């Protein structure tokens, strides 16, 4: 709550990120930011729309009860929370990092030009 000079700080201040929204269009920037921050994520089904599924980088739940259960479990299990956070950051680096995506696009563009 409040103003942050560093927009990433709220993510780094949390151990578990909850993504509640299930409706809408397109990728939610909060999902990408949570992955980049390397935090354990619990998301309602549909909240991670537009991002290829991962078994390790986040937990998807069907309803608020499941979200509460997963939150309690992760808040008590530091090792699992850290493992999921590492998987989230790795997922971000492999799939969503803008520099990596730009580099891949540039390589493909050069391949096409050099054919």
Protein Blocks (a to p, Z undefined) as FASTA:
>chain_A
ZZdfblklmmmmpmbdcdfbfgdedjdfklmmmmmnopacdddehjlgoiacdfklpccd
fbfklmmmmmmmmmmmmmlmmmmmmmmmmmmmmmmgmklmmmmmmmmmmmmmmZZ
